[in-house]
Structures are given as C-alpha cells and as structure tokens.
C-alpha cells in the first residue's frame, strides 16, 4: 500500500553505489580548492577570508541538500554542482577586480605552465633593479646571455619584494622539495612564491658568496654581510646560514643594528616601569640579577641593549656575552659565544672575574651559566640575564630550575621583566569606536576612555575608498613592546624561596611593585597605540604552528 509512496520519497542515490561516490569526490575536490587555495588567496588579496569561508560553507550545505534529497539525481546533481560553483565564480570576478593585471586568474591559454613561462619571460625581460656590494666590492650584474642572470634576478626580485613590504628579515629554507622563502613584516610571516630546488640552491649560494661565506658549506653555522641598493630602497643585510641533513636555512636581516637599537623611552615600557628600572643604574643598587624574558623574536635583544644604554659606559665597565652580536654599543665590550673556544658558562665566569659593573648575559640556556651568574650575589655586578619563556611564571620557574637552589635563585634577584611585541596601529587609517560595556566583564576600566581604536587598512581619497598607502592595507605600522614587571623586596623573595609564586605576585601587586601584562597592554590600547584584537592575538596560547600568509 505504501510502497509507491516510499519509492517516490526515497533519494535515488541510495539505490546506486556510484552516485554517493560521485558526490563525495565532488566535495573532496571542492574542499581542497577552498581550503588550500581560495582561503589563502583571500587573505593575500585582503578580501575578508572569514566572510568568504562562510559563503562557501553555506553554498556547500545547500548543494549537499539538493544532491541528497532531490527526487531526480540526474537533475539534482547538476543543480547542486552549480550552487557549489557559483560562489567560486563570484569570488573570481570580485578578486580579479581587486588585484593587478599580472595577478588575475585567467582561463584558456593562461594555464599554470603558461603562467610560469610568462613569469620567466617577464623576469628575463625586466631590468635589474638592485645592486649588491659584497666583501670583495661591487658584484657585477651578469650579461644577458649569462645563465647566472636568472639567479641574480630571482634574488633581486625576492629581496626587493620583501623590502617594499617593510620586511625586517627574509628567511630561505631549501629542502629536496624546493626552496621556500618567507619575509616578516611587523612580526607577521608572509610566504613568497617557491623556487625549484636547483634554482633555490644557486640563489642561496649567490647570497652566501655575496656575504663572504662559503657557499659550499651547508652544514656549519656561518655569518656574513653585504649591502643592497636600488632607486627605491637601500639596506645593509646580515646573513646567517645553517643546515642539517634535511634542509639548508639562510636568514637575511635588513638593517638589523638599526632595528635593535631603540631609545629607552620608545621601547614600550610604561613610565612607572622605567622609573623603577632606572634605580638599578644607581651605584648602591647596581648589583644582583635582573631577569628579562620573552618568546622567540619578542625583542629581548632590543630591551637588553636599551637597559645597557641607561648606564654610563664611559664611567662604568660594561660587557656582554651573546649567542650572536646584533649591534655594537659605544663604550661597551661585546663578546660572542661562537667566536670563543670556551663555552657559555666558562666565558661568563671569566667575565665576572674581571670585575665589571654591568654584564648582559643574553640568550642564557645553560644551567651551569645560571649558577655562575648567582655566585657574586648582592655584592657583585648587575647581571642582566635573558631567558626564553612564554609567560612570567614560566620565566621565573625556568630561572629557578636552572639554578636548582631556591635561596640562591632569588636572594640576589632584583627584578623580573617579561615582554611581548604587539603591532602598532597605523595612525593614518585606524578606526575609532566606542567601547562596549561588555569589556568591563573582563576587568577593563572602560569608564576611563571615551573611545578605542581598531585596525582600518583603508582611507577615503577624493570620495573614493582606497587602500591605505602608509601601511599598505594591513592596518598596522611597526611594533612596540608590552612589559610585565615585578620588583622584589624581602617579603616577595621569601614567598619565592618558599615556592609560592602566587603569593609573591599578590604581595608585589599590593605594594605597587608588580604590573601585569594585561594592565600594561590596556594602557597602550587606551592610548590608541594598538588594538584589543592585536593584544588578544599575541597573548593567545599557541597550540599549533603559526599560520603563514602567502604573498601577492
């Protein structure tokens, strides 16, 4: 009785095994295209990838319903496929209107192979824009019929692209699969177009030779430098290379010494934090340990140099021990671990025996070196110790773990400084808004400010909305430090020796000797230096690898 009705209502694809396979294959191809290409492309073209992901997902849901529950599969599947394809075609059109001609998606003769060939022809036909000066003088540009010209042009193009995007460094990683380069602007990584293995190896050899290092040695750590200049930019480049059995890495730092040498008043510390740290320049308080820490690439070297700059290098004996010397401070003796026969701990002990007033022990990773730093105690020099850590509690715990003796760890500890870097809002395009009352639930004193700022990226020019020419649409320009500081008194030390970090922080807070990271960040948000979203991004606990944006 009910069999005809059930037959009409039952989806046709359930009666045939190849139809669900066709649907699954279609959605696998769609998912691969959206996740591996369109999402990254939307980020590169700054077309709000979150919105487009939502559009694609909604279209996929509708298409799936049409395919599954359509009465006639041969009609339902094509309709569902069109629904699935429609947002991609719309994105194609909008995207092509937003990018330059060379970056537009095209069909017909412009296949992937022809696009690569076109790029090669364009590179071969264009003029050299950058000239390099190495250790042995100016590097001659190869002639047009010289096969080395292609290598020169690739290096020229990648470095120019990074510099025009305000990059502070450019990293190459060569593996058996190819050579991938990534530049970093305001701490954010952006991928460039990959290079074939053979060409990548030659580019790295060219750069290493320009820097005065051995291009044939891909294992040993090497450092060198060279200059690059064009009509638009000029930079000094510090090269660092290293390798393993699986890969070869080359890092280029642009104008590194200028980047790490910052004025004490501009590194990002609050006036109260600077005031308390300035007390350590007084002769009677210039003793013990000043512990500074942060994540990798969080500006520890800049902070260490800025603190040293507050001490009079002509009236005081100031020395450093570093894994790598990033800049030279006038009147200060710098020593590099890699340039000495002795290890870090032995070299630090030797420096302490020479009775300097101030020592910067940067990038300390050796327990023996930490123990040597505590030996002079409260009567010894001021030793600024840099340790990598992801939070203030981890920084203190790592220090205590290195020394292995609670009393020795904290008896001579004067202060602890933990830091993160946040991007500064572009003042040309930042957008003002009135803070929501919901922010008060997070402990933020929103009643103290009338407006906050978020990133913009666009400005109005002659009644037309255009990309901000100052920040190139990113909404941010430069970086600044956010600092968490705790200064120790007798009671705070007792809590730390007893292993009660929470009580130590609470006591320091009551005595106005402790400023939390969130508190310091709020001052910068309220002043319009950065945004709540940016601090949230930086302060978020990372559970996966950092995503890398693909360059235009």
ABEGO torsion letter per residue (X at the ends): XAAAAAAAABBAAAABAAAAAAAAAAAAAAAAAAAAAAAAAAAAAGAGAAAAAAAAAAAAAAAAAAAAABABAAAAAAAAAAAAAAAAAAAAAAAAAABBAAABBBBEABBAAAAAAAAAAAAAABBBABBBBBAAEBBBBBBAABAAAAAAAAAAAAAAAAAAAGBABBBBBBBAAEBBBBBBBGGBBBBBBBBBAAAAAAAAAAAAAAAGBBAABAABBBBBBBBBBBAABBBBBBBBBBBBAABBBBBBBBGAAAAABBBAAAAGBBAAAAAAAAAAABAAABBEBBBBBEBBGAGAAAAAAAAAAABBAAABBBBBBBABBABBBBGBBBBBAAABABBAAAAAAAAAAAGBABBBBBGBABAAAAAAAAAAEAABBBBBBBBBBABAAAAAAAAAAAAGBAAAAAAABABBBBBBBBBBBBAAABBBBBBBAAAAAAGBBAAABABBBBBBGBBBBGGBBBBBAAAGGAGBBEBBBBBBBBBBBAAAAAAAAAGBAAAAAAAAAAAGABBBAAAAAAAAAAAGABBAAAAAAAABBBABBBBBBBBX
